């Protein structure tokens, strides 16, 4: 797979193009043929127009395709309108992916309606249908996108509020369909740390583990992370004492190398920024202001900080940096600015400068502010500081909600509206995953989810300049599809939690029909992935051209296995607490769930080796903590049929998970405490 990057010979043209885009100011009244000034405005062209404006098409003259007005229309001061472009193969593939996600949403919405109906309305004695038998008969009015402003979804009372928002489920006063509490019903914790508090697990596991866990607070993760030492505000620079103007002295090669590394790794899997807009506007303004106290500088500094992380990931995975592909061929070669990566953690000097400046801009609540706080969230997540990342993701959510509550309408078909959608979904997905493990307040962003369209990845408007061709990426469609697949999977995992994670001591619970439907929806998600994202059970994710490709491929398969594991986990709870009500089919669900709970690509191979680039490290460590407990609990269970569900090689998998937890425990006191607890399970 080939890709184009900005080579060293284009640095001077890049620097000339870094200033902000300026609006058109010259207009004329004559024709291009008669007026010399107008003729000068009309650009020389050596190509055929692929999408001429209506005026040039009518006159059958060449159109230079400049936006928003071509040279002819600009010279004659007439409106310039372009016809709607035909869909390319990439656009058609994107449309297929989006439509597949929307079909999936509709199906799981119908499923939720059936589940709610079965819980709130007792069936008649002669009605022996399962709760899902009437799914095809449910008629659900899908809310339409607003035309003038984004209404508050709490006022609408849609199914989305419950179905899409995992924290809304079971919360008093939230959602239009409150759960009907069956006598004796127990809510099963979706958090993997909650496994240690299951009554049967406490009876089975060694007393040393149980007593050590009971000596800790219920939410010991939050307690330990809250009271840890704050992130250092100074760095020991290998370049000596840094002056106050050290940022202004950064060479273009340093800035280009670090920003290229960021966009090659982090922005691909979580597209917070638009690459072209960043290079053509944001970076130019920051450099023009000599990295002063403005939001553009804060964004650039966070990008440079994450760029250091990305450069470190290239070294950990032995990948050549994007700016050194031609020079190095294969393998990592340290650049001349490599000393900037040697902070502990990498990028801290840039991140501290951003923290210093944001204090004067902390009341800003626009798109740039949301982008800054999400970049800060990713940095805190990479250095395993979950409480700080929860703080900044809440701040990003506040900025998003501030934008959505404004009176002026948002055109989500335009670039800025689409960027708001991208930041919204990035913020919501990360907050959901973090809150599932931490007992912390929600931001309220999930209440807007029903009205937020899926990103279309509209390109930033650009003129035909030399730089526009230099910063395109042939892999954009792959990672755009990957982002949409993550959003669809989040909806599925939410439905699994809502539908299955309660326990009643009787036969037939969880309902077999609902379980089968969850498996079906997950397989539909996998089947409907675009061809470029399709994976098999034996894919080698380490065989990829870049760190971002390794992470993306590992995340897709791991998310699929995570969902399969979580479908089987409620049956494991039932087998541990009420084995007398179990049947053979439910034991098979446990066996399949445990089998799919092994060898997740994100915790193995290059992903574990490139910890500087691995997203959601804290979440993966939490998942592994609960899995180790469950495997040990099953192995020690007095029920022989439950012990038979253990897959072959589970001890090897436990060792792999322990290695990840212990390595991440060096940077997090909470994960280190998890490792201490799990060591007590060893014979």
C-alpha positions as CSV (number, residue, x, y, z in Angstrom):
1,X,0.0,0.0,0.0
2,X,1.4,3.3,-1.0
3,X,0.8,6.7,0.4
4,X,1.9,10.2,-0.2
5,X,3.6,12.4,2.4
6,X,5.2,15.8,2.5
7,X,8.8,15.2,1.7
8,X,11.7,17.4,2.8
9,X,11.9,19.1,-0.6
10,X,8.4,20.6,-0.1
11,X,9.2,22.3,3.2
12,X,9.6,25.7,1.7
13,X,6.2,25.5,-0.2
14,X,4.6,24.2,3.0
15,X,5.9,27.1,5.0
16,X,4.6,29.6,2.4
17,X,1.2,28.0,2.6
18,X,0.9,27.8,6.3
19,X,-1.0,31.2,6.7
20,X,-4.7,31.2,7.1
21,X,-6.9,31.1,4.1
22,X,-7.9,34.6,3.0
23,X,-11.3,35.4,1.4
24,X,-11.5,36.6,-2.1
25,X,-11.4,40.4,-2.4
26,X,-10.9,41.2,-6.1
27,X,-13.9,41.5,-8.3
28,X,-14.5,42.8,-11.8
29,X,-17.2,43.8,-14.2
30,X,-15.9,42.9,-17.7
31,X,-15.5,39.6,-19.5
32,X,-12.4,37.5,-19.2
33,X,-11.6,37.9,-22.9
34,X,-11.8,41.7,-23.0
35,X,-10.6,42.8,-19.6
36,X,-6.9,42.2,-18.9
37,X,-7.4,42.3,-15.1
38,X,-10.1,39.7,-15.4
39,X,-7.9,37.6,-17.6
40,X,-5.2,37.7,-15.0
41,X,-7.6,36.5,-12.4
42,X,-8.5,33.5,-14.6
43,X,-5.9,30.9,-13.9
44,X,-4.0,29.2,-16.7
45,X,-5.1,25.6,-17.0
46,X,-3.8,22.5,-18.7
47,X,-6.6,20.2,-17.7
48,X,-10.2,19.5,-18.4
49,X,-12.7,20.7,-15.8
50,X,-14.2,17.8,-13.9
51,X,-17.0,19.8,-12.5
52,X,-17.5,23.2,-14.3
53,X,-19.9,25.8,-12.8
54,X,-23.2,26.4,-14.4
55,X,-22.2,29.7,-16.1
56,X,-19.0,28.2,-17.7
57,X,-20.9,25.1,-18.7
58,X,-23.6,27.2,-20.4
59,X,-21.0,29.4,-22.1
60,X,-19.0,26.3,-23.0
61,X,-15.8,27.9,-21.7
62,X,-13.2,26.4,-19.5
63,X,-13.8,26.7,-15.8
64,X,-10.9,26.8,-13.3
65,X,-13.2,25.2,-10.6
66,X,-12.0,27.6,-7.9
67,X,-14.3,27.8,-4.9
68,X,-16.5,29.5,-3.9
69,X,-16.4,31.3,-7.3
70,X,-14.4,30.5,-10.4
71,X,-12.3,33.0,-12.2
72,X,-14.9,33.9,-14.7
73,X,-17.7,34.5,-12.2
74,X,-15.4,36.4,-9.9
75,X,-14.3,38.7,-12.7
76,X,-17.8,39.4,-13.8
77,X,-19.2,39.6,-10.3
78,X,-22.0,37.0,-10.9
79,X,-23.2,34.2,-8.7
80,X,-21.2,31.0,-9.2
81,X,-23.0,27.7,-8.7
82,X,-21.7,24.2,-9.1
83,X,-23.9,21.2,-9.9
84,X,-24.0,18.4,-7.4
85,X,-21.0,16.0,-8.0
86,X,-21.6,12.5,-9.0
87,X,-20.9,9.9,-6.3
88,X,-17.4,8.3,-6.6
89,X,-16.8,4.7,-5.7
90,X,-15.5,6.0,-2.3
91,X,-18.7,8.0,-1.7
92,X,-20.9,5.1,-2.7
93,X,-19.0,2.8,-0.3
94,X,-19.4,5.3,2.5
95,X,-23.1,5.5,1.7
96,X,-23.4,1.7,1.9
97,X,-21.6,1.7,5.3
98,X,-23.8,4.5,6.7
99,X,-27.0,2.9,5.5
100,X,-25.9,-0.5,7.0
101,X,-25.3,1.3,10.4
102,X,-28.7,2.9,10.2
103,X,-30.4,-0.4,9.4
104,X,-28.7,-1.9,12.4
105,X,-29.9,1.0,14.6
106,X,-33.5,0.4,13.4
107,X,-33.3,-3.3,14.2
108,X,-32.0,-2.9,17.7
109,X,-34.5,-0.1,18.3
110,X,-37.3,-2.5,17.5
111,X,-35.7,-5.1,19.8
112,X,-35.7,-2.6,22.6
113,X,-39.4,-1.9,22.1
114,X,-40.2,-5.6,22.3
115,X,-38.1,-6.1,25.4
116,X,-39.7,-3.1,27.1
117,X,-43.2,-4.3,26.2
118,X,-42.4,-7.8,27.6
119,X,-41.3,-6.3,30.9
120,X,-44.1,-3.7,31.4
121,X,-47.1,-5.5,29.9
122,X,-47.9,-9.1,31.1
123,X,-48.9,-11.3,28.2
124,X,-52.3,-12.9,28.1
125,X,-52.6,-16.4,29.2
126,X,-53.3,-17.7,25.6
127,X,-50.4,-15.7,24.2
128,X,-47.3,-17.9,24.2
129,X,-45.2,-15.7,21.9
130,X,-41.7,-14.8,22.9
131,X,-40.9,-11.1,23.5
132,X,-39.2,-11.0,20.0
133,X,-42.0,-12.6,18.0
134,X,-43.7,-9.3,17.5
135,X,-40.6,-7.3,16.5
136,X,-41.5,-7.3,12.9
137,X,-44.9,-5.8,13.8
138,X,-43.5,-2.9,15.8
139,X,-43.9,0.4,14.1
140,X,-41.4,2.9,15.4
141,X,-41.4,6.6,14.3
142,X,-37.8,7.5,13.7
143,X,-37.1,11.2,14.7
144,X,-36.3,13.4,11.8
145,X,-33.2,15.7,11.8
146,X,-34.2,19.2,12.9
147,X,-34.0,21.9,10.2
148,X,-33.4,25.0,12.4
149,X,-31.4,24.1,15.5
150,X,-30.8,21.0,17.5
151,X,-33.6,20.3,20.1
152,X,-32.9,18.9,23.5
153,X,-33.5,15.2,23.2
154,X,-34.8,15.0,26.8
155,X,-37.9,16.9,25.7
156,X,-38.6,14.4,23.0
157,X,-38.6,11.1,24.9
158,X,-37.3,8.9,22.1
159,X,-36.2,5.3,22.3
160,X,-32.7,6.5,21.5
161,X,-32.4,7.9,25.1
162,X,-32.4,4.4,26.5
163,X,-31.1,2.4,23.7
164,X,-28.1,4.4,22.8
165,X,-27.1,5.5,26.3
166,X,-25.8,2.8,28.5
167,X,-25.8,4.9,31.6
168,X,-29.4,6.0,31.1
169,X,-30.6,2.4,31.6
170,X,-31.8,1.8,35.1
171,X,-31.2,5.4,36.2
172,X,-34.3,6.8,37.9
173,X,-36.1,9.3,35.8
174,X,-34.2,8.6,32.6
175,X,-35.6,7.2,29.4
176,X,-39.3,6.8,28.3
177,X,-39.4,3.1,29.2
178,X,-38.4,2.5,32.8
179,X,-37.4,-1.1,33.6
180,X,-40.0,-3.2,35.3
181,X,-38.3,-4.7,38.4
182,X,-39.2,-8.4,38.8
183,X,-39.2,-9.7,42.4
184,X,-35.8,-11.1,43.1
185,X,-34.2,-9.5,40.1
186,X,-30.5,-8.6,40.5
187,X,-28.6,-6.2,38.3
188,X,-25.4,-7.7,37.0
189,X,-22.5,-5.2,37.0
190,X,-21.2,-4.5,33.5
191,X,-17.9,-3.3,34.9
192,X,-15.3,-6.0,35.1
193,X,-14.2,-4.8,38.5
194,X,-17.6,-5.7,39.7
195,X,-16.9,-9.4,39.2
196,X,-14.8,-9.4,42.4
197,X,-18.0,-8.5,44.3
198,X,-20.2,-11.3,42.9
199,X,-21.3,-13.4,46.0
200,X,-20.4,-16.7,44.4
201,X,-17.0,-15.4,43.3
202,X,-16.2,-14.3,46.9
203,X,-17.1,-17.8,48.1
204,X,-15.0,-19.6,45.5
205,X,-11.8,-17.5,45.3
206,X,-9.0,-17.9,47.9
207,X,-9.7,-16.2,51.3
208,X,-6.5,-14.1,50.9
209,X,-7.9,-12.5,47.7
210,X,-11.3,-11.9,49.3
211,X,-10.0,-10.3,52.4
212,X,-7.5,-8.1,50.5
213,X,-10.4,-6.9,48.2
214,X,-12.7,-6.3,51.1
215,X,-10.0,-4.1,52.8
216,X,-10.2,-1.7,49.8
217,X,-12.9,0.8,49.1
218,X,-15.8,-0.3,46.8
219,X,-14.5,2.2,44.2
220,X,-10.8,1.8,45.0
221,X,-9.9,2.5,41.4
222,X,-11.3,6.1,41.7
223,X,-9.8,6.6,45.1
224,X,-6.3,5.5,44.1
225,X,-6.3,7.5,40.8
226,X,-7.7,10.6,42.5
227,X,-5.0,10.8,45.1
228,X,-2.0,10.1,42.9
229,X,0.7,12.6,42.4
230,X,-0.2,15.3,39.9
231,X,1.4,15.3,36.5
232,X,4.8,17.0,36.7
233,X,4.9,20.6,35.5
234,X,8.6,20.6,34.5
235,X,10.8,18.4,32.4
236,X,14.4,17.5,32.5
237,X,15.4,18.6,29.0
238,X,18.4,16.9,27.3
239,X,18.8,20.2,25.5
240,X,19.5,22.0,28.7
241,X,17.4,24.7,30.4
242,X,14.7,25.8,28.0
243,X,14.1,29.5,27.5
244,X,10.7,31.1,27.3
245,X,11.0,31.4,23.6
246,X,12.0,27.9,22.8
247,X,8.8,27.1,20.9
248,X,9.5,30.0,18.4
249,X,12.9,28.4,17.7
250,X,11.5,25.0,16.6
251,X,12.5,24.2,13.1
252,X,10.0,23.4,10.4
253,X,11.4,19.8,10.2
254,X,10.6,19.2,13.9
255,X,7.1,20.5,13.6
256,X,6.4,18.6,10.4
257,X,7.9,15.4,11.7
258,X,5.8,15.4,14.9
259,X,2.6,16.5,13.3
260,X,3.0,13.9,10.5
261,X,3.5,11.3,13.2
262,X,0.3,12.4,15.0
263,X,-1.9,12.3,11.9
264,X,-0.4,9.0,10.9
265,X,-1.3,7.3,14.2
266,X,-3.8,9.0,16.5
267,X,-6.0,11.1,14.1
268,X,-6.6,8.1,11.9
269,X,-8.4,6.1,14.5
270,X,-10.0,9.1,16.3
271,X,-10.4,11.9,13.7
272,X,-10.6,14.9,15.9
273,X,-8.9,17.3,13.5
274,X,-9.0,17.8,9.7
275,X,-5.5,17.4,8.3
276,X,-5.8,19.9,5.5
277,X,-7.4,22.6,7.8
278,X,-4.8,22.1,10.4
279,X,-1.9,22.6,7.9
280,X,-3.5,25.4,5.9
281,X,-4.9,27.4,8.8
282,X,-4.4,26.3,12.4
283,X,-0.6,25.7,12.2
284,X,0.0,28.9,10.3
285,X,-1.9,31.0,12.8
286,X,0.0,29.5,15.7
287,X,3.4,30.1,14.1
288,X,2.4,33.6,13.0
289,X,1.5,34.4,16.7
290,X,4.9,32.8,17.7
291,X,3.0,30.2,19.8
292,X,1.2,32.7,22.0
293,X,-1.8,32.4,24.2
294,X,-4.5,31.5,21.6
295,X,-6.5,28.3,20.9
296,X,-4.6,27.6,17.7
297,X,-1.4,27.3,19.6
298,X,-3.0,25.1,22.3
299,X,-4.2,22.7,19.5
300,X,-0.8,22.6,17.9
301,X,1.0,22.0,21.2
302,X,-1.3,19.0,22.0
303,X,-0.7,17.7,18.5
304,X,3.0,17.9,19.0
305,X,2.7,16.2,22.4
306,X,0.7,13.3,20.9
307,X,3.2,13.4,18.0
308,X,5.9,12.5,20.4
309,X,3.8,9.6,21.6
310,X,3.3,8.5,18.0
311,X,7.0,8.7,17.3
312,X,7.6,6.5,20.3
313,X,5.1,4.0,19.0
314,X,6.9,3.9,15.7
315,X,10.1,3.0,17.6
316,X,8.3,0.4,19.7
317,X,6.9,-1.3,16.6
318,X,10.0,-0.7,14.5
319,X,8.1,1.3,11.9
320,X,9.8,4.1,9.8
321,X,8.5,7.5,10.6
322,X,6.2,9.0,7.9
323,X,8.8,11.8,7.1
324,X,11.6,9.2,6.7
325,X,10.0,6.5,4.6
326,X,12.2,7.1,1.6
327,X,15.4,7.6,3.5
328,X,15.1,4.6,5.8
329,X,13.3,2.0,3.7
330,X,12.2,-0.3,6.5
331,X,12.5,-0.1,10.2
332,X,12.7,2.8,12.7
333,X,15.6,5.3,12.4
334,X,15.7,8.1,15.0
335,X,15.4,11.6,13.5
336,X,17.6,14.5,14.4
337,X,14.9,15.8,16.8
338,X,14.6,12.5,18.6
339,X,15.7,14.0,21.9
340,X,12.3,15.8,22.1
341,X,10.6,12.3,22.5
342,X,12.7,11.4,25.5
343,X,10.5,13.1,28.1
344,X,8.9,10.9,30.7
345,X,6.1,10.7,29.5
346,X,6.9,11.5,25.9
347,X,5.6,14.9,24.8
348,X,5.2,16.3,28.3
349,X,7.1,19.6,27.5
350,X,4.6,20.4,24.7
351,X,1.6,19.3,26.8
352,X,2.7,21.4,29.8
353,X,2.9,24.5,27.5
354,X,-0.6,23.8,26.3
355,X,-1.8,23.4,29.9
356,X,-0.1,26.8,30.7
357,X,-1.9,28.6,27.9
358,X,-5.4,27.1,28.3
359,X,-5.9,28.8,31.6
360,X,-6.5,32.0,29.8
361,X,-8.9,30.4,27.4
362,X,-10.8,28.0,29.7
363,X,-14.2,29.7,29.2
364,X,-14.1,29.2,25.4
365,X,-16.8,26.7,24.3
366,X,-16.5,26.4,20.5
367,X,-15.4,23.6,18.2
368,X,-11.7,24.4,18.7
369,X,-12.2,24.1,22.5
370,X,-13.9,20.7,22.1
371,X,-11.0,19.6,19.9
372,X,-8.4,20.8,22.4
373,X,-10.0,19.0,25.3
374,X,-10.4,15.8,23.4
375,X,-6.7,15.9,22.4
376,X,-5.9,16.4,26.1
377,X,-8.2,13.4,26.9
378,X,-6.2,11.2,24.5
379,X,-2.9,12.3,26.0
380,X,-4.1,11.6,29.5
381,X,-5.4,8.2,28.4
382,X,-2.1,7.3,26.8
383,X,-0.2,8.0,30.0
384,X,-2.8,6.1,32.0
385,X,-4.4,8.9,34.0
386,X,-8.1,8.0,33.8
387,X,-9.4,10.6,36.3
388,X,-7.7,13.4,34.3
389,X,-9.0,12.0,31.1
390,X,-12.5,11.9,32.6
391,X,-12.2,15.5,33.6
392,X,-11.2,16.7,30.1
393,X,-13.7,14.5,28.2
394,X,-16.4,16.1,30.4
395,X,-15.0,19.5,29.4
396,X,-15.1,18.5,25.7
397,X,-18.7,17.3,26.2
398,X,-19.6,20.7,27.7
399,X,-18.2,22.5,24.7
400,X,-20.2,20.2,22.4
401,X,-23.4,20.8,24.3
402,X,-22.7,24.5,24.3
403,X,-22.5,24.4,20.5
404,X,-25.6,22.3,20.1
405,X,-27.7,24.6,22.4
406,X,-27.0,27.7,20.4
407,X,-29.9,29.3,18.5
408,X,-28.2,29.3,15.1
409,X,-28.8,26.2,13.0
410,X,-26.0,23.7,12.2
411,X,-25.7,22.5,8.7
412,X,-24.3,19.0,9.2
413,X,-23.9,18.6,5.4
414,X,-21.1,21.3,5.4
415,X,-17.6,20.8,6.6
416,X,-17.9,22.6,10.0
417,X,-21.1,20.8,10.9
418,X,-19.5,17.5,10.0
419,X,-16.5,18.3,12.2
420,X,-18.9,18.9,15.1
421,X,-20.4,15.5,14.5
422,X,-16.9,13.8,14.4
423,X,-15.9,15.5,17.7
424,X,-19.3,14.7,19.3
425,X,-19.1,11.0,18.5
426,X,-15.4,10.8,19.5
427,X,-16.3,12.4,22.9
428,X,-19.4,10.2,23.5
429,X,-17.7,6.9,22.7
430,X,-14.7,7.6,24.9
431,X,-16.9,8.8,27.8
432,X,-19.1,5.7,27.6
433,X,-16.2,3.3,27.8
434,X,-14.6,5.2,30.7
435,X,-17.8,5.5,32.7
436,X,-18.5,1.8,32.4
437,X,-15.5,1.1,34.7
438,X,-15.6,4.2,36.9
439,X,-18.5,5.2,39.2
440,X,-18.3,8.9,38.1
441,X,-21.0,11.4,37.0
442,X,-22.1,11.6,33.3
443,X,-21.7,14.8,31.3
444,X,-25.2,14.6,29.8
445,X,-23.9,14.5,26.3
446,X,-25.7,11.2,25.6
447,X,-29.0,13.1,25.7
448,X,-28.2,14.7,22.4
449,X,-27.3,11.4,20.7
450,X,-30.7,10.8,19.1
451,X,-30.4,14.0,17.1
452,X,-26.7,13.8,16.1
453,X,-26.1,12.5,12.5
454,X,-23.3,10.1,11.7
455,X,-20.2,11.9,10.3
456,X,-19.8,12.0,6.5
457,X,-16.2,13.1,6.6
458,X,-16.9,16.1,4.3
459,X,-13.6,17.5,3.0
460,X,-12.5,21.0,4.0
461,X,-13.1,23.5,1.2
462,X,-9.9,24.0,-0.7
463,X,-8.6,25.7,-3.8
464,X,-6.4,24.0,-6.3
465,X,-3.0,24.9,-4.7
466,X,0.1,22.9,-4.7
467,X,-0.2,22.0,-1.0
468,X,-3.7,20.4,-1.4
469,X,-2.3,17.5,-3.3
470,X,0.5,16.9,-0.8
471,X,-1.6,16.2,2.3
472,X,-4.1,13.7,0.9
473,X,-4.1,10.2,2.3
474,X,-5.0,7.1,0.2
475,X,-6.1,5.3,3.4
476,X,-8.7,7.9,4.5
477,X,-11.7,5.7,3.5
478,X,-10.3,2.8,5.4
479,X,-10.1,4.7,8.7
480,X,-13.3,6.6,8.1
481,X,-15.1,3.3,7.8
482,X,-13.3,2.1,10.9
483,X,-14.6,5.0,12.9
484,X,-18.2,4.4,11.8
485,X,-17.9,0.7,12.6
486,X,-16.8,1.7,16.2
487,X,-19.9,3.9,16.6
488,X,-22.1,1.0,15.4
489,X,-20.4,-1.4,17.8
490,X,-21.0,0.9,20.7
491,X,-24.7,0.8,20.0
492,X,-24.6,-3.0,20.0
493,X,-22.7,-3.3,23.2
494,X,-25.2,-0.9,24.8
495,X,-28.1,-3.2,23.7
496,X,-26.3,-6.2,25.1
497,X,-26.0,-4.6,28.5
498,X,-29.5,-3.3,28.5
499,X,-31.1,-6.6,27.3
500,X,-29.1,-9.3,29.2
501,X,-27.5,-7.9,32.4
502,X,-30.1,-8.7,35.0
503,X,-30.5,-12.0,36.9
504,X,-33.6,-13.8,38.1
505,X,-33.3,-17.2,39.7
506,X,-35.5,-19.2,37.3
507,X,-35.2,-21.3,34.2
508,X,-35.2,-19.6,30.8
509,X,-33.4,-16.4,32.0
510,X,-31.7,-14.7,30.2
511,X,-34.3,-15.3,27.5
512,X,-32.9,-17.6,24.8
513,X,-34.7,-15.6,22.0
514,X,-33.1,-12.3,23.1
515,X,-29.7,-14.0,23.4
516,X,-30.0,-15.3,19.9
517,X,-31.0,-11.9,18.6
518,X,-28.0,-10.3,20.2
519,X,-25.7,-12.9,18.5
520,X,-27.6,-12.2,15.2
521,X,-27.2,-8.4,15.5
522,X,-23.5,-8.8,16.2
523,X,-23.0,-11.1,13.2
524,X,-24.9,-8.5,11.1
525,X,-22.5,-5.8,12.3
526,X,-19.6,-8.0,11.2
527,X,-21.1,-9.0,7.9
528,X,-22.1,-5.4,6.9
529,X,-18.5,-4.1,7.4
530,X,-17.1,-2.7,4.2
531,X,-14.9,-5.2,2.3
532,X,-11.8,-3.2,3.3
533,X,-12.6,-3.9,7.0
534,X,-13.6,-7.5,6.8
535,X,-11.6,-9.8,9.0
536,X,-11.3,-13.5,9.7
537,X,-10.7,-15.5,12.9
538,X,-7.1,-16.1,11.8
539,X,-6.0,-12.7,10.6
540,X,-2.5,-11.6,11.6
541,X,-3.0,-8.0,12.6
542,X,0.8,-7.5,13.1
543,X,1.2,-7.8,9.3
544,X,0.3,-4.1,8.6
545,X,2.1,-1.2,7.0
546,X,1.8,1.3,9.9
547,X,1.0,1.5,13.6
548,X,-2.4,2.9,12.9
549,X,-3.3,-0.1,10.6
550,X,-2.1,-2.5,13.4
551,X,-4.4,-0.8,15.9
552,X,-7.4,-0.5,13.6
553,X,-7.4,-4.1,12.6
554,X,-6.8,-5.3,16.2
555,X,-9.6,-3.1,17.5
556,X,-12.2,-4.5,15.1
557,X,-11.6,-8.1,15.9
558,X,-11.2,-7.4,19.6
559,X,-14.4,-5.5,19.7
560,X,-16.2,-8.4,18.1
561,X,-14.7,-10.9,20.6
562,X,-15.5,-8.5,23.5
563,X,-19.2,-8.4,22.5
564,X,-19.3,-12.2,22.2
565,X,-17.8,-12.6,25.6
566,X,-20.3,-10.1,27.2
567,X,-23.2,-12.0,25.7
568,X,-22.1,-15.1,27.5
569,X,-21.2,-13.5,30.8
570,X,-24.8,-13.3,32.3
571,X,-25.0,-17.1,31.9
572,X,-21.8,-17.5,33.8
573,X,-23.3,-15.4,36.6
574,X,-26.3,-17.7,36.6
575,X,-24.2,-20.9,36.6
576,X,-22.2,-19.6,39.6
577,X,-25.3,-18.5,41.6
578,X,-28.1,-20.8,40.5
579,X,-26.6,-23.9,38.9
580,X,-29.9,-25.9,39.4
581,X,-31.7,-23.7,36.8
582,X,-29.0,-24.2,34.1
583,X,-29.5,-26.2,30.9
584,X,-27.2,-27.6,28.3
585,X,-27.7,-24.7,25.9
586,X,-26.8,-22.2,28.6
587,X,-23.6,-24.1,29.4
588,X,-22.8,-23.9,25.7
589,X,-23.2,-20.1,25.8
590,X,-20.7,-20.0,28.7
591,X,-18.3,-22.2,26.7
592,X,-18.5,-20.0,23.6
593,X,-18.2,-16.8,25.7
594,X,-15.1,-18.0,27.5
595,X,-13.6,-19.2,24.2
596,X,-14.3,-15.7,22.6
597,X,-12.8,-14.1,25.7
598,X,-9.3,-15.3,24.8
599,X,-6.5,-13.9,22.7
600,X,-7.8,-10.5,22.0
601,X,-5.4,-8.9,19.5
602,X,-5.3,-5.5,21.3
603,X,-3.6,-7.2,24.3
604,X,-1.0,-9.2,22.3
605,X,1.7,-8.9,19.8
606,X,2.5,-5.5,18.4
607,X,-0.4,-3.8,20.2
608,X,1.0,-4.7,23.5
609,X,4.5,-3.8,22.3
610,X,3.4,-0.4,21.0
611,X,1.8,0.7,24.3
612,X,2.4,4.4,23.4
613,X,-0.2,4.1,20.6
614,X,-2.6,1.5,22.1
615,X,-6.0,3.3,22.7
616,X,-8.1,2.6,25.8
617,X,-5.2,1.0,27.7
618,X,-7.0,1.5,31.0
619,X,-10.2,-0.1,29.6
620,X,-8.3,-3.2,28.3
621,X,-6.6,-3.6,31.6
622,X,-9.9,-3.5,33.4
623,X,-11.3,-6.1,31.0
624,X,-8.4,-8.4,31.6
625,X,-8.8,-8.0,35.4
626,X,-12.3,-9.3,35.3
627,X,-11.5,-12.1,32.9
628,X,-8.7,-13.4,35.1
629,X,-11.1,-13.5,38.0
630,X,-13.7,-15.4,36.0
631,X,-11.3,-18.0,34.6
632,X,-10.1,-18.7,38.1
633,X,-13.6,-18.8,39.5
634,X,-14.7,-21.3,36.8
635,X,-11.6,-23.4,37.4
636,X,-12.4,-23.6,41.2
637,X,-16.2,-24.1,40.8
638,X,-17.7,-27.2,42.5
639,X,-19.9,-27.6,39.4
640,X,-18.2,-30.1,37.1
641,X,-20.3,-29.1,34.0
642,X,-19.1,-25.5,34.6
643,X,-15.5,-26.5,34.8
644,X,-15.8,-28.4,31.5
645,X,-16.6,-25.1,29.8
646,X,-13.0,-23.9,30.3
647,X,-11.3,-23.6,26.9
648,X,-8.0,-25.3,26.2
649,X,-5.0,-23.1,26.9
650,X,-6.8,-20.7,29.3
651,X,-3.8,-20.7,31.7
652,X,-1.6,-19.3,28.8
653,X,-4.2,-16.6,28.2
654,X,-4.3,-15.6,31.8
655,X,-0.5,-15.2,31.7
656,X,-0.8,-12.9,28.7
657,X,-3.3,-10.8,30.5
658,X,-1.2,-10.6,33.6
659,X,1.7,-9.4,31.6
660,X,-0.3,-6.5,30.2
661,X,-1.7,-5.6,33.6
662,X,1.7,-5.7,35.3
663,X,3.4,-3.6,32.5
664,X,0.7,-0.9,32.7
665,X,0.8,-1.0,36.5
666,X,4.1,0.8,36.3
667,X,2.2,3.9,35.3
668,X,-1.0,3.6,37.2
669,X,-1.5,2.9,40.9
670,X,-5.0,1.5,40.4
671,X,-3.8,-1.0,37.8
672,X,-0.8,-1.8,40.0
673,X,-3.3,-2.6,42.8
674,X,-5.2,-4.9,40.4
675,X,-2.0,-6.8,39.7
676,X,-1.3,-7.2,43.4
677,X,-4.8,-8.7,43.9
678,X,-4.5,-11.1,41.0
679,X,-1.2,-12.4,42.2
680,X,-3.1,-13.7,45.3
681,X,-4.9,-16.1,43.0
682,X,-1.8,-18.1,42.2
683,X,-1.5,-21.5,44.0
